[in-house]
């Protein structure tokens, strides 16, 4: 009986440890998440003009969601890839967009950004 009590306590301890560790092991933001959040910005990034309200909401949401270094690096890589892939995106507009939305990001949005240096 005493042996089964010890085993039961170990199982309970393991379950509690897994529950505590689960939030730590969550995946970083994906490029799909990033794309969804910046989608309202595409017209602005192609043509300029006034920054749409929905675009700034997406930028603020993305900035809020990127809480960890892993998330910020992942987001940086997604944005870097997007600015390099879409020929119509004006790099200067992309680089200045966060500031126009009142958001400060710890890196420049550019195809030349070294996202490994993001903290």
DSSP file (Angstrom, degrees, kcal/mol; ACC not computed):
  #  RESIDUE AA STRUCTURE BP1 BP2  ACC     N-H-->O    O-->H-N    N-H-->O    O-->H-N    TCO  KAPPA ALPHA  PHI   PSI    X-CA   Y-CA   Z-CA
    1    1 A X     >        0   0    0      0, 0.0     4,-1.6     0, 0.0     5,-0.1   0.000 360.0 360.0 360.0 -42.0    0.0    0.0    0.0
    2    2 A X  H  >  +     0   0    0      1,-0.2     4,-1.8     2,-0.2     5,-0.1   0.867 360.0  54.8 -64.2 -36.2    2.8    2.4    0.9
    3    3 A X  H  > S+     0   0    0      1,-0.2     4,-2.1     2,-0.2    -1,-0.2   0.883 106.7  49.8 -64.3 -39.4    4.5    1.7   -2.5
    4    4 A X  H  > S+     0   0    0      1,-0.2     4,-2.3     2,-0.2    -1,-0.2   0.823 107.6  54.8 -70.9 -30.0    1.3    2.6   -4.4
    5    5 A X  H  X S+     0   0    0     -4,-1.6     4,-2.3     2,-0.2    -2,-0.2   0.900 108.6  48.2 -66.9 -41.4    1.1    5.9   -2.4
    6    6 A X  H  X S+     0   0    0     -4,-1.8     4,-2.3     2,-0.2    -2,-0.2   0.920 112.5  48.6 -64.5 -44.3    4.6    6.9   -3.4
    7    7 A X  H  X S+     0   0    0     -4,-2.1     4,-2.5     1,-0.2    -2,-0.2   0.918 111.0  50.5 -62.1 -43.4    3.9    6.1   -7.1
    8    8 A X  H  X S+     0   0    0     -4,-2.3     4,-2.4     1,-0.2    -1,-0.2   0.898 110.1  49.9 -62.6 -40.9    0.6    8.1   -6.9
    9    9 A X  H  X S+     0   0    0     -4,-2.3     4,-2.5     2,-0.2    -1,-0.2   0.896 110.8  50.1 -64.5 -39.7    2.5   11.1   -5.4
   10   10 A X  H  X S+     0   0    0     -4,-2.3     4,-2.4     2,-0.2    -2,-0.2   0.902 110.3  49.5 -65.0 -41.2    5.2   10.8   -8.2
   11   11 A X  H  X S+     0   0    0     -4,-2.5     4,-2.4     2,-0.2    -2,-0.2   0.927 112.0  48.3 -63.4 -44.7    2.5   10.7  -10.9
   12   12 A X  H  X S+     0   0    0     -4,-2.4     4,-2.4     1,-0.2    -2,-0.2   0.911 111.5  50.2 -61.4 -43.0    0.8   13.8   -9.4
   13   13 A X  H  X S+     0   0    0     -4,-2.5     4,-2.4     1,-0.2    -1,-0.2   0.900 110.3  50.2 -62.1 -41.5    4.1   15.6   -9.2
   14   14 A X  H  X S+     0   0    0     -4,-2.4     4,-2.3     2,-0.2    -2,-0.2   0.906 110.1  49.9 -63.7 -43.0    4.8   14.8  -12.8
   15   15 A X  H  X S+     0   0    0     -4,-2.4     4,-2.1     2,-0.2    -2,-0.2   0.917 112.0  47.9 -62.9 -43.8    1.4   16.0  -13.9
   16   16 A X  H  X S+     0   0    0     -4,-2.4     4,-2.1     2,-0.2    -2,-0.2   0.916 111.3  50.8 -63.0 -43.7    1.9   19.3  -12.0
   17   17 A X  H  X S+     0   0    0     -4,-2.4     4,-2.3     1,-0.2    -2,-0.2   0.895 110.6  49.2 -62.0 -40.5    5.4   19.7  -13.5
   18   18 A X  H  X S+     0   0    0     -4,-2.3     4,-1.6     2,-0.2    -1,-0.2   0.888 110.0  51.1 -66.5 -38.6    4.0   19.2  -17.0
   19   19 A X  H  X S+     0   0    0     -4,-2.1     4,-0.6     1,-0.2    -2,-0.2   0.878 112.5  46.1 -66.5 -37.5    1.2   21.7  -16.4
   20   20 A X  H  < S+     0   0    0     -4,-2.1     4,-0.5     1,-0.2     3,-0.3   0.893 115.1  46.3 -71.2 -39.9    3.7   24.3  -15.2
   21   21 A X  H  X S+     0   0    0     -4,-2.3     4,-1.5     1,-0.2     3,-0.5   0.721  92.9  81.5 -76.5 -22.2    6.2   23.7  -18.1
   22   22 A X  H  < S+     0   0    0     -4,-1.6     3,-0.5     1,-0.2     4,-0.3   0.893  90.2  48.7 -55.7 -47.8    3.5   23.7  -20.8
   23   23 A X  T >< S+     0   0    0     -4,-0.6     3,-1.0    -3,-0.3    -1,-0.2   0.850 109.1  55.0 -63.2 -30.4    3.3   27.5  -21.2
   24   24 A X  T 34 S+     0   0    0     -3,-0.5    -1,-0.2    -4,-0.5    -2,-0.2   0.842 106.4  51.1 -68.3 -33.1    7.0   27.8  -21.3
   25   25 A X  T 3< S+     0   0    0     -4,-1.5    -1,-0.2    -3,-0.5    -2,-0.2   0.333  79.2 132.3 -90.1   7.4    7.2   25.3  -24.3
   26   26 A X    <   -     0   0    0     -3,-1.0    -3,-0.0    -4,-0.3    -4,-0.0  -0.265  63.6-102.3 -61.8 146.9    4.6   27.1  -26.4
   27   27 A X        -     0   0    0      1,-0.1    -1,-0.1    43,-0.0     3,-0.1  -0.279  36.0-107.4 -68.6 153.4    5.6   27.6  -30.0
   28   28 A X        -     0   0    0      1,-0.2    -1,-0.1    42,-0.1    43,-0.1  -0.233  52.5 -71.7 -70.7 167.2    6.8   31.0  -31.3
   29   29 A X        -     0   0    0     36,-0.1     2,-0.2     1,-0.1    -1,-0.2  -0.361  55.6-135.5 -57.6 138.9    4.6   33.1  -33.5
   30   30 A X     >  -     0   0    0     -3,-0.1     4,-2.2     1,-0.1     5,-0.1  -0.539  20.0-111.1 -94.7 165.0    4.4   31.6  -36.9
   31   31 A X  H  > S+     0   0    0      1,-0.2     4,-3.0     2,-0.2     5,-0.2   0.800 119.8  61.1 -64.4 -27.0    4.7   33.5  -40.2
   32   32 A X  H  > S+     0   0    0      2,-0.2     4,-2.2     1,-0.2    -1,-0.2   0.922 105.3  46.1 -63.3 -43.7    1.0   32.7  -40.7
   33   33 A X  H  > S+     0   0    0      2,-0.2     4,-2.1     1,-0.2    -2,-0.2   0.938 114.3  48.3 -61.5 -46.6    0.2   34.7  -37.5
   34   34 A X  H  X S+     0   0    0     -4,-2.2     4,-2.0     1,-0.2    -2,-0.2   0.928 110.8  50.6 -61.0 -46.1    2.4   37.5  -38.7
   35   35 A X  H  X S+     0   0    0     -4,-3.0     4,-1.2     1,-0.2    -1,-0.2   0.906 109.6  50.8 -59.1 -43.3    0.9   37.6  -42.2
   36   36 A X  H  < S+     0   0    0     -4,-2.2     4,-0.4     1,-0.2     3,-0.3   0.904 111.5  47.9 -61.5 -41.6   -2.6   37.8  -40.7
   37   37 A X  H  < S+     0   0    0     -4,-2.1     3,-0.3     1,-0.2    -1,-0.2   0.822 118.2  39.1 -72.2 -30.9   -1.7   40.7  -38.5
   38   38 A X  H >< S+     0   0    0     -4,-2.0     3,-2.5    -5,-0.2     4,-0.5   0.499  85.6  99.4 -98.2  -2.3    0.0   42.7  -41.2
   39   39 A X  G >< S+     0   0    0     -4,-1.2     3,-1.5     1,-0.3     4,-0.4   0.870  77.9  58.1 -51.7 -42.1   -2.4   41.9  -44.0
   40   40 A X  G 3  S+     0   0    0     -4,-0.4    15,-0.4    -3,-0.3     4,-0.3   0.620 102.4  58.4 -65.4  -7.7   -4.3   45.2  -43.6
   41   41 A X  G <> S+     0   0    0     -3,-2.5     4,-2.7    14,-0.2    -1,-0.2   0.577  77.7  91.1 -94.5 -11.1   -0.9   47.0  -44.2
   42   42 A X  H <> S+     0   0    0     -3,-1.5     4,-1.7    -4,-0.5     5,-0.2   0.893  85.6  49.2 -58.4 -46.0   -0.2   45.6  -47.7
   43   43 A X  H  > S+     0   0    0     -4,-0.4     4,-2.7     1,-0.2     5,-0.5   0.932 113.5  47.6 -59.6 -44.9   -1.9   48.3  -49.7
   44   44 A X  H  > S+     0   0    0     -4,-0.3     4,-2.8     1,-0.2    -1,-0.2   0.921 110.6  51.5 -60.5 -43.9    0.0   51.0  -47.7
   45   45 A X  H  < S+     0   0    0     -4,-2.7    45,-2.6     1,-0.2    -1,-0.2   0.767 116.1  41.9 -66.9 -24.9    3.3   49.1  -48.1
   46   46 A X  H  < S+     0   0    0     -4,-1.7    -2,-0.2    -5,-0.2    -1,-0.2   0.856 134.4  13.5 -85.1 -39.7    2.7   49.0  -51.9
   47   47 A X  H  < S-     0   0    0     -4,-2.7    -3,-0.2     1,-0.3    -2,-0.2   0.625  88.3-142.9-117.0 -19.2    1.4   52.5  -52.5
   48   48 A X     <  +     0   0    0     -4,-2.8    -1,-0.3    -5,-0.5     2,-0.2  -0.521  47.6 116.8  82.1-157.3    2.0   54.7  -49.4
   49   49 A X  S    S-     0   0    0     -2,-0.2     2,-0.2    -4,-0.1    -1,-0.1  -0.616  75.1  -2.9  93.1-154.1   -0.5   57.2  -48.3
   50   50 A X  S    S-     0   0    0     -2,-0.2     2,-0.5     1,-0.1    -2,-0.1  -0.526  74.1-118.2 -76.0 139.7   -2.3   57.2  -45.0
   51   51 A X        -     0   0    0     -2,-0.2   -10,-0.1    49,-0.1    -1,-0.1  -0.677  35.1-118.6 -77.7 122.0   -1.7   54.2  -42.8
   52   52 A X     >  -     0   0    0     -2,-0.5     4,-1.9   -12,-0.2     3,-0.3  -0.291  11.1-126.8 -62.8 145.5   -5.0   52.3  -42.3
   53   53 A X  H  > S+     0   0    0      1,-0.2     4,-2.2     2,-0.2     5,-0.2   0.896 111.8  54.1 -56.5 -43.1   -6.3   52.1  -38.8
   54   54 A X  H  > S+     0   0    0      1,-0.2     4,-2.0     2,-0.2    -1,-0.2   0.831 104.7  56.0 -63.2 -32.4   -6.6   48.3  -39.1
   55   55 A X  H  > S+     0   0    0    -15,-0.4     4,-2.4    -3,-0.3    -1,-0.2   0.954 108.2  45.8 -63.7 -50.4   -2.9   48.1  -40.2
   56   56 A X  H  X S+     0   0    0     -4,-1.9     4,-2.7     1,-0.2     5,-0.2   0.870 110.0  54.9 -63.4 -36.1   -1.8   49.9  -37.0
   57   57 A X  H  X S+     0   0    0     -4,-2.2     4,-2.5     2,-0.2    -1,-0.2   0.921 109.6  47.8 -60.8 -42.2   -4.1   47.6  -34.9
   58   58 A X  H  X S+     0   0    0     -4,-2.0     4,-2.7     2,-0.2    -2,-0.2   0.901 111.4  49.7 -64.1 -42.0   -2.3   44.7  -36.5
   59   59 A X  H  X S+     0   0    0     -4,-2.4     4,-2.4     2,-0.2    -2,-0.2   0.916 112.9  46.9 -63.4 -44.1    1.1   46.1  -35.8
   60   60 A X  H  X S+     0   0    0     -4,-2.7     4,-2.3     2,-0.2    -2,-0.2   0.906 113.2  48.9 -65.1 -41.0    0.2   46.8  -32.2
   61   61 A X  H  X S+     0   0    0     -4,-2.5     4,-2.2    -5,-0.2    -2,-0.2   0.913 111.9  49.0 -64.1 -42.8   -1.2   43.3  -31.8
   62   62 A X  H  X S+     0   0    0     -4,-2.7     4,-1.6     2,-0.2    -2,-0.2   0.920 111.1  49.4 -63.2 -44.1    1.8   41.7  -33.3
   63   63 A X  H  < S+     0   0    0     -4,-2.4    -1,-0.2     1,-0.2    -2,-0.2   0.896 112.6  48.0 -62.6 -40.4    4.1   43.7  -31.1
   64   64 A X  H  < S+     0   0    0     -4,-2.3    -1,-0.2     1,-0.2    -2,-0.2   0.854 110.7  51.6 -67.7 -35.0    2.1   42.7  -28.0
   65   65 A X  H  < S+     0   0    0     -4,-2.2     2,-1.8     1,-0.2     3,-0.3   0.778  93.1  75.7 -73.9 -26.6    2.1   39.1  -29.1
   66   66 A X     <  +     0   0    0     -4,-1.6    -1,-0.2     1,-0.2     6,-0.1  -0.523  56.2 142.6 -87.2  72.4    5.9   39.0  -29.5
   67   67 A X        +     0   0    0     -2,-1.8    -1,-0.2    -3,-0.1     2,-0.2   0.801  52.8  57.1 -84.6 -31.7    6.7   38.9  -25.8
   68   68 A X  S  > S-     0   0    0     -3,-0.3     4,-2.6     1,-0.1     5,-0.2  -0.565  86.6-114.1-101.8 164.0    9.7   36.5  -25.8
   69   69 A X  H  > S+     0   0    0      1,-0.2     4,-2.7     2,-0.2     5,-0.2   0.897 119.2  53.9 -59.9 -40.4   13.0   36.7  -27.6
   70   70 A X  H  > S+     0   0    0      1,-0.2     4,-2.4     2,-0.2    -1,-0.2   0.922 110.1  46.8 -61.2 -44.3   12.0   33.6  -29.6
   71   71 A X  H  > S+     0   0    0      2,-0.2     4,-2.9     1,-0.2    -2,-0.2   0.914 112.6  49.2 -63.6 -42.9    8.8   35.3  -30.7
   72   72 A X  H  X S+     0   0    0     -4,-2.6     4,-2.5     2,-0.2    -2,-0.2   0.899 113.0  47.1 -65.8 -39.8   10.6   38.5  -31.6
   73   73 A X  H  X S+     0   0    0     -4,-2.7     4,-2.6     2,-0.2    -1,-0.2   0.916 113.5  48.6 -65.9 -42.1   13.2   36.6  -33.6
   74   74 A X  H  X S+     0   0    0     -4,-2.4     4,-2.2    -5,-0.2    -2,-0.2   0.931 113.2  46.7 -62.7 -46.2   10.5   34.6  -35.3
   75   75 A X  H  X S+     0   0    0     -4,-2.9     4,-2.8     2,-0.2     5,-0.2   0.918 111.2  52.4 -61.7 -44.5    8.5   37.7  -36.1
   76   76 A X  H  X S+     0   0    0     -4,-2.5     4,-2.9     1,-0.2    -2,-0.2   0.929 109.9  48.3 -56.6 -48.0   11.7   39.5  -37.4
   77   77 A X  H  X S+     0   0    0     -4,-2.6     4,-2.4     2,-0.2    -1,-0.2   0.887 111.9  49.5 -63.3 -39.0   12.4   36.6  -39.7
   78   78 A X  H  X S+     0   0    0     -4,-2.2     4,-2.4     2,-0.2    -2,-0.2   0.936 114.3  44.3 -64.2 -46.3    8.9   36.5  -41.1
   79   79 A X  H  X S+     0   0    0     -4,-2.8     4,-2.5     2,-0.2    -2,-0.2   0.892 113.0  52.0 -66.5 -38.9    8.9   40.3  -41.7
   80   80 A X  H  X S+     0   0    0     -4,-2.9     4,-1.6    -5,-0.2    -2,-0.2   0.931 111.5  47.0 -61.2 -46.0   12.4   40.1  -43.2
   81   81 A X  H  X S+     0   0    0     -4,-2.4     4,-1.9    -5,-0.2    -2,-0.2   0.909 111.7  51.1 -62.7 -42.8   11.2   37.3  -45.6
   82   82 A X  H  X S+     0   0    0     -4,-2.4     4,-2.1     1,-0.2    -2,-0.2   0.912 109.4  49.2 -63.2 -43.2    8.1   39.3  -46.5
   83   83 A X  H  < S+     0   0    0     -4,-2.5    -1,-0.2     1,-0.2    -2,-0.2   0.806 115.5  45.0 -68.9 -27.0   10.0   42.4  -47.3
   84   84 A X  H  < S+     0   0    0     -4,-1.6    -1,-0.2    -5,-0.2    -2,-0.2   0.748 114.9  47.8 -83.9 -24.9   12.4   40.4  -49.5
   85   85 A X  H  < S+     0   0    0     -4,-1.9     2,-0.9    -5,-0.2    -2,-0.2   0.850  98.0  67.8 -86.3 -37.4    9.7   38.4  -51.2
   86   86 A X    ><  -     0   0    0     -4,-2.1     3,-1.2    -5,-0.2    -1,-0.1  -0.759  62.2-166.2 -93.1 108.3    7.2   41.0  -52.3
   87   87 A X  T 3  S+     0   0    0     -2,-0.9    -1,-0.2     1,-0.3    -4,-0.0   0.747  84.6  58.7 -65.3 -24.6    8.8   43.2  -54.9
   88   88 A X  T 3  S+     0   0    0     -3,-0.1     2,-0.3     2,-0.1    -1,-0.3   0.670  79.6 104.5 -82.4 -15.4    6.1   45.9  -54.6
   89   89 A X  S <  S-     0   0    0     -3,-1.2     2,-0.7    -7,-0.2   -43,-0.2  -0.492  71.3-134.0 -69.7 128.9    6.7   46.5  -50.9
   90   90 A X     >  -     0   0    0    -45,-2.6     4,-2.2    -2,-0.3     3,-0.3  -0.757   9.2-149.4 -84.5 118.2    8.6   49.8  -50.4
   91   91 A X  H  > S+     0   0    0     -2,-0.7     4,-2.7     1,-0.2     5,-0.2   0.863  95.0  53.9 -58.8 -40.1   11.4   49.0  -47.9
   92   92 A X  H  > S+     0   0    0      1,-0.2     4,-1.8     2,-0.2    -1,-0.2   0.904 109.0  48.9 -63.5 -40.3   11.3   52.6  -46.5
   93   93 A X  H  > S+     0   0    0     -3,-0.3     4,-1.1     1,-0.2    -1,-0.2   0.907 112.4  48.8 -65.2 -40.0    7.6   52.3  -45.8
   94   94 A X  H  X S+     0   0    0     -4,-2.2     4,-0.5     1,-0.2     3,-0.4   0.920 111.3  49.8 -63.9 -43.6    8.1   48.9  -44.1
   95   95 A X  H  < S+     0   0    0     -4,-2.7     4,-0.3     1,-0.2    14,-0.3   0.828 117.4  39.2 -66.4 -32.4   10.9   50.2  -42.0
   96   96 A X  H  X S+     0   0    0     -4,-1.8     4,-1.9    -5,-0.2    -1,-0.2   0.540  90.8  92.5 -96.2  -7.2    9.0   53.3  -40.8
   97   97 A X  H  X S+     0   0    0     -4,-1.1     4,-1.3    -3,-0.4     6,-0.2   0.905  81.7  52.6 -57.7 -48.3    5.6   51.6  -40.4
   98   98 A X  H ><>S+     0   0    0     -4,-0.5     5,-3.1     1,-0.2     3,-0.7   0.928 110.4  49.1 -55.4 -44.1    5.9   50.7  -36.7
   99   99 A X  H >45S+     0   0    0     -4,-0.3     3,-1.4     1,-0.2    -1,-0.2   0.869 106.7  55.3 -62.0 -37.3    6.8   54.2  -35.8
  100  100 A X  H 3<5S+     0   0    0     -4,-1.9    -1,-0.2     1,-0.3    -2,-0.2   0.747 109.8  48.1 -67.7 -21.8    3.9   55.6  -37.7
  101  101 A X  T <<5S-     0   0    0     -4,-1.3    -1,-0.3    -3,-0.7    -2,-0.2   0.330 121.5-108.7 -97.9   6.1    1.7   53.3  -35.6
  102  102 A X  T < 5S+     0   0    0     -3,-1.4     2,-0.4     1,-0.3    -3,-0.2   0.767  77.7 130.2  75.2  25.3    3.3   54.5  -32.4
  103  103 A X      < -     0   0    0     -5,-3.1     2,-0.6    -6,-0.2    -1,-0.3  -0.924  46.9-151.0-116.8 137.4    5.1   51.1  -31.9
  104  104 A X        -     0   0    0     -2,-0.4     2,-0.3    -3,-0.1    -5,-0.0  -0.932  14.5-172.8-107.3 121.7    8.7   50.6  -31.1
  105  105 A X        -     0   0    0     -2,-0.6     4,-0.1     2,-0.2    -6,-0.0  -0.871  30.1-125.3-112.2 149.5   10.3   47.4  -32.3
  106  106 A X  S    S+     0   0    0     -2,-0.3     2,-0.3     2,-0.0    13,-0.2   0.171  88.5  40.4 -82.1  21.2   13.9   46.3  -31.4
  107  107 A X  S    S-     0   0    0     11,-0.1     2,-0.4     6,-0.0    -2,-0.2  -0.983  85.8-101.2-158.5 161.9   15.0   45.9  -35.1
  108  108 A X        -     0   0    0     -2,-0.3     2,-1.1     2,-0.0     5,-0.1  -0.739  34.1-125.4 -87.4 133.9   14.6   47.5  -38.5
  109  109 A X        +     0   0    0     -2,-0.4     2,-0.3   -14,-0.3   -12,-0.1  -0.705  64.4 121.1 -81.5 104.5   12.1   45.8  -40.8
  110  110 A X  S >  S-     0   0    0     -2,-1.1     3,-1.3   -16,-0.1   -26,-0.1  -0.984  75.4-113.4-161.4 152.3   14.4   45.2  -43.8
  111  111 A X  T 3  S+     0   0    0     -2,-0.3   -31,-0.1     1,-0.2   -27,-0.1   0.683 117.3  55.0 -65.7 -15.3   15.6   42.3  -45.9
  112  112 A X  T 3  S+     0   0    0      2,-0.1    -1,-0.2    -3,-0.0     2,-0.1   0.424  78.6 121.5 -98.3   1.7   19.1   43.0  -44.6
  113  113 A X    <   -     0   0    0     -3,-1.3     2,-1.1    -5,-0.1     3,-0.1  -0.421  61.1-136.3 -67.6 135.7   18.2   42.8  -40.8
  114  114 A X    >   -     0   0    0      1,-0.2     3,-1.8    -2,-0.1     4,-0.2  -0.797  19.8-173.0 -92.0  96.7   20.1   40.2  -38.8
  115  115 A X  G >  S+     0   0    0     -2,-1.1     3,-1.2     1,-0.3    -1,-0.2   0.659  75.8  73.8 -69.0 -15.4   17.3   38.7  -36.8
  116  116 A X  G 3  S+     0   0    0      1,-0.2    -1,-0.3    -3,-0.1   -43,-0.1   0.708  92.5  57.0 -68.7 -18.0   19.8   36.6  -34.8
  117  117 A X  G <  S+     0   0    0     -3,-1.8    -1,-0.2   -44,-0.1     2,-0.2   0.466  81.7 110.6 -90.7  -2.0   20.8   39.8  -33.0
  118  118 A X    <         0   0    0     -3,-1.2   -45,-0.1    -4,-0.2   -11,-0.1  -0.537 360.0 360.0 -75.3 136.6   17.2   40.5  -31.9
  119  119 A X              0   0    0     -2,-0.2    -1,-0.1   -13,-0.2   -50,-0.1   0.375 360.0 360.0-114.9 360.0   16.7   40.2  -28.1
